[in-house]
Amino acid sequence: MSATELRGKTSAELENTLLELRKEQFSLRMLRGTGQLARPSEMRRVRKDIARVKTVMSQQKAGDAS
């Protein structure tokens, strides 16, 4: 997921995307805890995607304020 894709979404869509990513992060964390996580790189990908969504959300919020 790239930042340009995220900038085309509305704030409600971004919130839904963030919620889905957090659920995915939780399930990956549970898999890691039980030793069943096949690809540890997925944790990093999800964490970075969450950061991208939060960044775009804050940019949109700052743009609305100005």
C-alpha positions as CSV (number, residue, x, y, z in Angstrom):
1,M,0.0,0.0,0.0
2,S,1.5,3.3,-1.1
3,A,0.9,6.8,0.3
4,T,-0.5,7.9,-3.1
5,E,-3.2,5.3,-2.9
6,L,-4.0,6.4,0.6
7,R,-4.3,10.1,-0.3
8,G,-7.1,9.2,-2.7
9,K,-9.2,7.8,0.1
10,T,-11.7,9.7,2.4
11,S,-11.1,10.0,6.1
12,A,-13.8,7.3,6.8
13,E,-12.0,4.9,4.4
14,L,-8.7,5.6,6.1
15,E,-10.2,4.9,9.5
16,N,-11.5,1.5,8.2
17,T,-8.1,0.7,6.7
18,L,-6.4,1.5,9.9
19,L,-8.9,-0.7,11.8
20,E,-8.2,-3.6,9.4
21,L,-4.5,-3.2,9.7
22,R,-4.6,-3.1,13.5
23,K,-6.7,-6.4,13.5
24,E,-4.1,-7.9,11.1
25,Q,-1.3,-6.7,13.4
26,F,-3.0,-8.3,16.4
27,S,-3.5,-11.7,14.6
28,L,0.2,-11.6,13.5
29,R,1.2,-10.9,17.1
30,M,-0.8,-13.9,18.3
31,L,0.8,-16.1,15.7
32,R,4.3,-14.9,16.7
33,G,3.5,-15.7,20.3
34,T,2.5,-19.2,19.5
35,G,5.5,-19.8,17.2
36,Q,3.3,-20.2,14.1
37,L,4.3,-17.0,12.2
38,A,5.7,-18.2,8.9
39,R,7.0,-14.8,7.6
40,P,8.2,-12.4,10.3
41,S,8.6,-9.7,7.6
42,E,4.8,-9.4,7.6
43,M,5.0,-7.7,11.1
44,R,7.2,-5.0,9.7
45,R,5.0,-4.5,6.6
46,V,1.9,-4.1,8.7
47,R,3.6,-1.7,11.1
48,K,4.8,0.5,8.2
49,D,1.4,0.5,6.6
50,I,-0.2,1.6,9.9
51,A,2.4,4.5,10.0
52,R,1.5,5.4,6.4
53,V,-2.2,5.6,7.1
54,K,-1.6,7.6,10.3
55,T,0.6,10.0,8.4
56,V,-1.9,10.6,5.6
57,M,-4.7,11.1,8.2
58,S,-2.7,13.7,10.0
59,Q,-1.8,15.4,6.7
60,Q,-5.4,15.6,5.7
61,K,-6.3,16.9,9.2
62,A,-3.7,19.6,8.9
63,G,-4.8,20.5,5.4
64,D,-8.4,20.9,6.6
65,A,-7.3,23.2,9.5
66,S,-5.4,25.6,7.2
